[in-house]
Amino acid sequence: MSIKIKPSQTSSHYNLALIHNLGYYSKKDNQDKEDTYYVNQAEIIQNITIEGVLHKSGTVIDSALINAVKELTVKAILEMQDFSPLNTGIDLDSLAFYKYYPKSNQTLEFTSHGTNFQIKVITSNFKDPFFLNDLFIERNDQLTTAYDYIILDKQNENYYAVSKTSLKTIPSPSLYEAANNQKGTLAYRNKEARNKYLAGLINLNYFYAQNQLYYNVGVIGNGMQSKESVASVVRKIECLNDNNKSQLLDMQQLLQSMDVVWVKFKNLTVLPFPIKLMNEYIRKDKNNNEER
């Protein structure tokens, strides 16, 4: 990815603003200086701090700069309601995504047609029993805040709740030892070896257990997280329709929505990218309300 940044005295509609962090203004010599945090309702802006993007040597931290440009791109996509600039080739037409935000007491819905999408607040009771008073309600009338998100499969008209489990994928000691050759380097440089030693640890994975669907997202390529604290979390996909619980979600479209590297820098996203867009939508709405 090649990025060229140049200073400008005038702003465009999409702007990357270079500012100091709050620690800079708390210093005695800088307390009389004006905070340059940039806000403009008519423009799309991503602020990035000088302290976060420059090494002490004065060289640019590439990952910080790319991440800022990525966040600006997400904001632009949200405004356009079109994710075609990402060149993903992903088709999510048969899925709808829902997420409940307790702080704002809102449930958002994401639907798409081709690369065009719409995010809206659920404001009325639909035929489905999971909608009530703008919130998702479980069968026991408890808010589903334990769910990461909910999916509607339009083809089979089933709702699926996705939530974290206590399971994590880490390499077993015996397999980890077997994956090392005599020279002490990990011996999984080809696809066959990776499938043997790293199954479930890398890339996108899903499996069925006792009529229940699970998935996890590992790192890309040959790496692995060998410590429990940073290991890949296994998530459960639970059908919410009592009369059709045996109907499993078609995982291919869901996996496509996580097979992107623009949500997390150089890595796959553990939640579908529509969730990232909904999070940004709710953040933008909150900021707009605070500025009024």
C-alpha positions as CSV (number, residue, x, y, z in Angstrom):
1,M,0.0,0.0,0.0
2,S,1.5,3.3,-1.1
3,I,0.4,6.5,0.7
4,K,1.6,10.0,0.0
5,I,0.8,12.7,2.6
6,K,1.3,16.4,1.9
7,P,0.5,19.4,4.1
8,S,-2.4,21.6,3.0
9,Q,-3.7,25.0,4.1
10,T,-7.1,24.2,2.8
11,S,-9.3,21.3,3.7
12,S,-11.1,18.9,1.3
13,H,-14.2,16.9,2.1
14,Y,-12.0,14.0,3.5
15,N,-9.2,15.1,5.8
16,L,-6.5,13.5,7.9
17,A,-5.6,16.1,10.6
18,L,-2.3,15.9,12.4
19,I,-2.6,17.2,16.0
20,H,-0.9,16.9,19.3
21,N,-2.2,14.6,22.0
22,L,-3.6,15.9,25.3
23,G,-0.4,15.1,27.2
24,Y,1.4,17.8,25.0
25,Y,-1.0,20.5,26.2
26,S,-0.7,19.5,29.8
27,K,3.0,20.4,29.8
28,K,3.8,23.7,31.5
29,D,5.4,25.2,28.3
30,N,2.4,24.4,26.2
31,Q,-0.6,25.2,28.5
32,D,-1.2,28.5,26.6
33,K,-1.4,26.8,23.2
34,E,-4.7,26.0,21.6
35,D,-5.8,22.4,21.1
36,T,-5.9,21.8,17.3
37,Y,-8.4,18.9,17.5
38,Y,-10.3,19.4,14.3
39,V,-14.1,19.0,14.1
40,N,-16.3,20.1,11.1
41,Q,-19.8,18.8,10.5
42,A,-19.5,19.4,6.8
43,E,-16.3,17.3,6.4
44,I,-15.1,13.8,7.1
45,I,-12.1,14.0,9.5
46,Q,-9.7,11.5,11.1
47,N,-7.4,13.1,13.6
48,I,-4.0,11.5,14.2
49,T,-1.6,12.6,16.9
50,I,2.0,13.6,16.1
51,E,3.1,11.6,19.2
52,G,1.4,8.5,17.9
53,V,2.6,8.6,14.3
54,L,6.3,9.7,14.8
55,H,9.2,7.9,16.4
56,K,11.4,9.9,18.7
57,S,13.9,9.9,15.8
58,G,11.4,11.8,13.7
59,T,10.6,8.9,11.3
60,V,7.1,7.9,10.6
61,I,5.4,4.9,12.2
62,D,4.0,3.3,9.1
63,S,1.3,1.2,10.9
64,A,0.0,4.2,12.7
65,L,-0.3,6.2,9.5
66,I,-1.9,3.4,7.6
67,N,-4.4,2.8,10.4
68,A,-5.4,6.5,10.4
69,V,-6.0,6.4,6.7
70,K,-8.0,3.1,7.2
71,E,-10.2,4.8,9.8
72,L,-10.8,7.8,7.4
73,T,-11.7,5.3,4.7
74,V,-14.3,3.7,7.0
75,K,-15.8,7.1,7.7
76,A,-16.0,7.8,4.0
77,I,-17.6,4.4,3.3
78,L,-20.2,5.1,6.0
79,E,-21.1,8.4,4.4
80,M,-21.3,7.0,0.9
81,Q,-23.2,3.9,2.2
82,D,-21.2,1.9,-0.3
83,F,-18.3,-0.4,0.4
84,S,-17.1,-0.8,-3.2
85,P,-13.9,1.2,-2.5
86,L,-12.7,-1.8,-0.5
87,N,-12.8,-4.0,-3.6
88,T,-13.9,-7.0,-1.4
89,G,-16.1,-8.7,-3.9
90,I,-18.3,-9.7,-0.9
91,D,-22.0,-10.4,-1.3
92,L,-24.0,-10.1,1.9
93,D,-27.4,-9.7,0.3
94,S,-28.9,-12.7,2.1
95,L,-27.8,-11.6,5.6
96,A,-28.9,-8.8,7.9
97,F,-26.9,-7.8,11.0
98,Y,-28.2,-6.4,14.3
99,K,-26.3,-5.1,17.3
100,Y,-27.7,-3.6,20.5
101,Y,-25.9,-0.6,22.1
102,P,-26.8,-0.3,25.8
103,K,-25.3,3.2,26.3
104,S,-27.5,4.8,23.7
105,N,-30.3,2.2,24.2
106,Q,-30.5,1.5,20.5
107,T,-30.5,-1.5,18.2
108,L,-29.0,-1.0,14.8
109,E,-29.8,-3.0,11.6
110,F,-27.3,-3.4,8.7
111,T,-28.7,-4.6,5.3
112,S,-27.0,-4.5,1.9
113,H,-27.7,-4.9,-1.8
114,G,-24.5,-5.5,-3.8
115,T,-22.0,-3.0,-2.3
116,N,-24.7,-0.5,-1.2
117,F,-25.8,-0.8,2.4
118,Q,-28.1,0.9,4.9
119,I,-27.7,1.2,8.6
120,K,-30.8,2.3,10.6
121,V,-32.1,2.3,14.1
122,I,-34.9,-0.2,14.8
123,T,-37.8,1.9,16.0
124,S,-40.9,-0.3,15.7
125,N,-42.1,-3.8,16.6
126,F,-41.7,-6.2,13.7
127,K,-43.5,-9.5,13.3
128,D,-40.5,-11.3,14.8
129,P,-40.7,-11.6,18.6
130,F,-37.1,-10.6,19.2
131,F,-37.9,-7.0,18.6
132,L,-39.6,-5.1,21.4
133,N,-39.4,-1.5,22.4
134,D,-36.4,-0.9,20.2
135,L,-34.4,-3.6,21.9
136,F,-33.6,-7.3,21.4
137,I,-35.4,-9.4,24.0
138,E,-34.7,-13.0,24.8
139,R,-37.4,-15.5,25.5
140,N,-37.0,-14.8,29.2
141,D,-37.4,-11.1,28.6
142,Q,-33.8,-10.2,29.4
143,L,-31.8,-7.9,27.2
144,T,-29.5,-9.7,24.9
145,T,-26.4,-7.7,25.9
146,A,-24.5,-11.0,26.2
147,Y,-24.6,-11.3,22.4
148,D,-22.0,-9.8,20.2
149,Y,-24.4,-9.4,17.4
150,I,-27.4,-11.1,15.8
151,I,-27.8,-12.3,12.2
152,L,-30.9,-12.8,10.1
153,D,-30.6,-15.3,7.3
154,K,-33.2,-14.0,4.9
155,Q,-33.3,-17.3,2.9
156,N,-34.5,-19.5,5.8
157,E,-35.9,-16.6,7.9
158,N,-33.9,-17.6,10.9
159,Y,-32.2,-15.4,13.5
160,Y,-28.9,-16.4,14.9
161,A,-27.2,-15.0,18.0
162,V,-23.4,-14.8,18.2
163,S,-21.7,-14.8,21.5
164,K,-18.3,-15.5,23.1
165,T,-17.6,-18.8,24.8
166,S,-15.0,-19.6,27.4
167,L,-13.2,-21.7,24.8
168,K,-9.9,-20.5,23.2
169,T,-7.7,-22.2,20.6
170,I,-4.0,-22.7,21.6
171,P,-1.5,-25.3,20.4
172,S,-1.2,-28.5,22.4
173,P,2.3,-29.1,23.7
174,S,2.6,-32.4,21.8
175,L,1.7,-30.9,18.5
176,Y,3.8,-27.8,19.1
177,E,6.8,-30.0,19.8
178,A,6.1,-32.2,16.7
179,A,5.9,-29.1,14.6
180,N,9.5,-28.2,15.4
181,N,12.3,-29.9,13.4
182,Q,15.7,-30.7,14.7
183,K,17.0,-27.2,13.8
184,G,14.4,-25.7,16.1
185,T,12.4,-23.9,13.4
186,L,8.7,-24.5,13.0
187,A,8.1,-27.0,10.2
188,Y,4.9,-25.9,8.7
189,R,6.0,-24.0,5.6
190,N,3.5,-25.7,3.3
191,K,-0.3,-26.0,3.2
192,E,-0.3,-29.7,4.2
193,A,1.8,-29.1,7.3
194,R,-0.2,-26.0,8.3
195,N,-3.4,-28.1,8.1
196,K,-1.8,-30.7,10.3
197,Y,-0.2,-28.6,13.0
198,L,-2.2,-25.3,12.9
199,A,-5.8,-26.4,12.2
200,G,-8.0,-24.1,14.2
201,L,-5.2,-21.8,15.2
202,I,-4.8,-19.7,12.0
203,N,-7.1,-18.0,9.6
204,L,-10.9,-18.6,9.6
205,N,-12.3,-21.7,11.2
206,Y,-15.7,-23.2,12.0
207,F,-17.0,-26.5,13.3
208,Y,-20.1,-28.3,14.5
209,A,-20.4,-29.9,17.9
210,Q,-23.6,-31.4,19.3
211,N,-25.8,-29.6,16.6
212,Q,-24.2,-26.3,17.6
213,L,-22.2,-24.1,15.3
214,Y,-18.9,-22.4,16.4
215,Y,-16.2,-20.3,14.8
216,N,-13.0,-18.6,15.6
217,V,-10.6,-16.3,13.8
218,G,-6.9,-16.8,14.1
219,V,-3.9,-14.9,12.7
220,I,-3.0,-15.0,9.0
221,G,-0.4,-17.4,7.7
222,N,2.0,-19.3,9.9
223,G,1.8,-17.5,13.2
224,M,0.1,-18.7,16.3
225,Q,-0.9,-17.3,19.7
226,S,0.6,-19.7,22.2
227,K,-0.5,-17.7,25.3
228,E,-4.0,-18.1,26.7
229,S,-4.4,-14.4,27.3
230,V,-4.1,-13.6,23.6
231,A,-5.5,-16.8,22.1
232,S,-8.3,-16.8,19.6
233,V,-11.8,-16.8,21.3
234,V,-14.3,-19.4,20.0
235,R,-17.8,-17.9,19.4
236,K,-21.1,-19.7,19.4
237,I,-23.8,-19.2,16.7
238,E,-27.2,-20.1,18.2
239,C,-30.4,-20.3,16.3
240,L,-33.1,-18.3,18.0
241,N,-36.1,-19.7,16.2
242,D,-37.6,-22.4,18.4
243,N,-39.5,-24.1,15.5
244,N,-36.4,-24.3,13.2
245,K,-33.4,-24.8,15.4
246,S,-32.0,-27.6,13.2
247,Q,-31.5,-25.2,10.3
248,L,-27.8,-24.2,10.4
249,L,-26.5,-20.9,9.1
250,D,-24.7,-20.9,5.8
251,M,-21.3,-20.0,7.0
252,Q,-19.8,-18.9,3.6
253,Q,-21.2,-15.4,3.5
254,L,-20.5,-14.9,7.2
255,L,-16.9,-15.9,6.8
256,Q,-16.5,-13.6,3.8
257,S,-17.5,-10.7,6.0
258,M,-14.5,-11.4,8.3
259,D,-12.1,-12.2,5.6
260,V,-10.9,-8.6,5.3
261,V,-7.8,-6.9,6.6
262,W,-9.0,-3.3,6.6
263,V,-10.7,-3.5,10.0
264,K,-7.6,-4.7,11.9
265,F,-4.2,-3.7,10.6
266,K,-2.7,-6.7,8.7
267,N,-5.1,-9.2,10.3
268,L,-8.6,-10.6,10.0
269,T,-11.5,-9.2,11.9
270,V,-13.1,-11.4,14.6
271,L,-16.5,-9.7,14.0
272,P,-18.1,-9.2,10.5
273,F,-17.1,-5.8,9.0
274,P,-20.8,-4.6,9.1
275,I,-20.3,-4.5,12.9
276,K,-17.3,-2.1,12.4
277,L,-19.5,0.1,10.3
278,M,-22.3,0.1,12.8
279,N,-19.9,0.9,15.7
280,E,-18.7,3.9,13.7
281,Y,-22.3,4.9,13.0
282,I,-23.1,4.9,16.7
283,R,-19.9,6.7,17.5
284,K,-20.6,9.4,14.9
285,D,-24.2,9.8,16.2
286,K,-22.9,10.2,19.8
287,N,-20.4,12.9,18.7
288,N,-23.0,14.8,16.7
289,N,-25.4,14.8,19.7
290,E,-22.6,16.1,22.0
291,E,-21.7,18.9,19.7
292,R,-25.3,20.2,19.4
